[in-house]
Amino acid sequence: GTCDGGMFLCKPLPVQQATKLHTIFSVTSSRYFEWQSRYMSHFYHKSGQKGGLTRLLSAVHNDHIALQPGEEYGKGADPCKIDTWLAPLYPKLNQDSYAPYNKPTAIDHWLKHSGNRAEYITIVDPDCVFVKPIAVEDYIGGGVSVHL
């Protein structure tokens, strides 16, 4: 399974305090996604968006921009570090190595094991830029695509 050898979290974290909104985005470990992740985090926090931001990293090990356990963005941690959830890589079936398969695998792993209790979860791509906060109340009732 994906938890063999203790590389990945196998049991859920304690349930977190419920929040209104949490934003996630999925990446693999590469320089291409590193700069996108850094910009995503910077503009997310600069926009004043409410709720947490988590980078779902599909990889074998955390990388150098992941916040360490106990660190929190804006509370003494290196501002270049990003809250990161380490998720297993998609198990390649029949030699199909299509990288976007990692996204649903990472989201599923995070939902099952993170303990996050947000009422709404926003899933964005890492190349999105937040220029102002998204008011969740304006979009209740279904999936949306927003051009701000």
N, C-alpha and C positions, 0 to 999 in steps of 0.2 A: 504493500500500500504506500501511499504518499507520506506516511509517517515513519517508515522504516528507518532505523538508525537514529531516531531522535532529531533529524534535520528539520522537521516541520512540526508545528504545534499539533498534537493529536487530540487533545481534549479542549473544550471551550474555555476561554478565559472567564473570570467572574463577570456576571452581567453588569454592564455599565449603567450609569444613570441615564434615564431616557432624555433624549434631546429632540428638537424639532427636525433638524436637517443635518445630514452628513454627506460630504462629497467624496467620491472615489474616482481614481483613474488608474488604468492598467498599463504596465510597461514591462519590458525585459531589460536585463542589465547590458547597457551599451552607451557609448558616448552620445549617440544620436538621441536616445531617450533621456540622458542625463541633462542636457541643456533644456529640453522641453520640460522636464520635471522641475528644474530650478525656476524657470519662467512661470510655470503654472503656479507653484507655491508662492512666488513673489507677488504676482498679480492677484492671486486669490486673497492673500492677506491684505494687500494694499487696497483692494476694492471694498473691504469691510464686510465681506460675505460672512454670514453667521454660520455656526456649526463647524465641525471638524473637517479636515482634509486628510485623506489617506492615500498614499501611493501603493498600489498593489504590485509588488515586484515578483515576477515569475522568474525564479532563479534558484540555484542550489544554495547560495549564501547571500546574506545582506551585503550591500556595497558601502562605499565610503560616504555616501550622502544620506544614509539612513540614520534617523534619530536612534539613540541607544535607549534601552529600557530605563524608564524613570525620567527621561528628558522630555521637555514639552516646548513646542515652538513658542517663542516670545517670552519664555520664563527662564532665562539664563542659558538656554541651549544655543549652540551655534546657529545663526539665522540662515546659514546655507544648508542646513540639514533638514530632512523632510520626514514626517511621520510615515513609516513604511510598514506594510504587512508583507512578510515573506510567504509566497505561495508556491506550490509545486508547479513545475513545468507540465504542460499538457502531455499525457502519455502518447507518444507517437504510435499510431496504428497503421499498419501496412505501409510503413515508410512515408507517411503523409506528415510532413514537417511544417505545415502552414502555420506560421507564427501567431496569427490572430486567434487560434484556438485557445491560446493561453488566457485570453480575456474572460471567457465564461468560466473556465476552470478556476481562475483567481477569484472572481466574484463569488462563485459557489463556496470556495474554501473560506473566504473572509466572512460570508454570511453565516456559515455553519460554526465557525470557531472563534470569531473576534469578540463576541459578547456585546457588540454594538446594538443599541436599542433605539436608534433614530426613527422617528415617525416617517420621515421621507429620506430617501437616498437618491442623490443626484449622481449619475454616472456620466462622466465627461471624458473626452479624449485629451491626451496630454498636450496637444498643440492648441487647445482652447486658451483664450485670454479673458479673464474677468475684468471688465471695466467699471462695473457697478454691481451691487448685490442683486441676487435673484430673490424676489419675494415669492416664496413658495405658495402663499395663500392665493396668488393670482393664477396659479396653474393647477389647482387641485382637480383631480378627476381623470388624469391620464398622462401619457407620455407627451412631451413637448420638445420642440426645437426652438431655441430662442436666439434671435439676432438682436443684440442690444445696441 
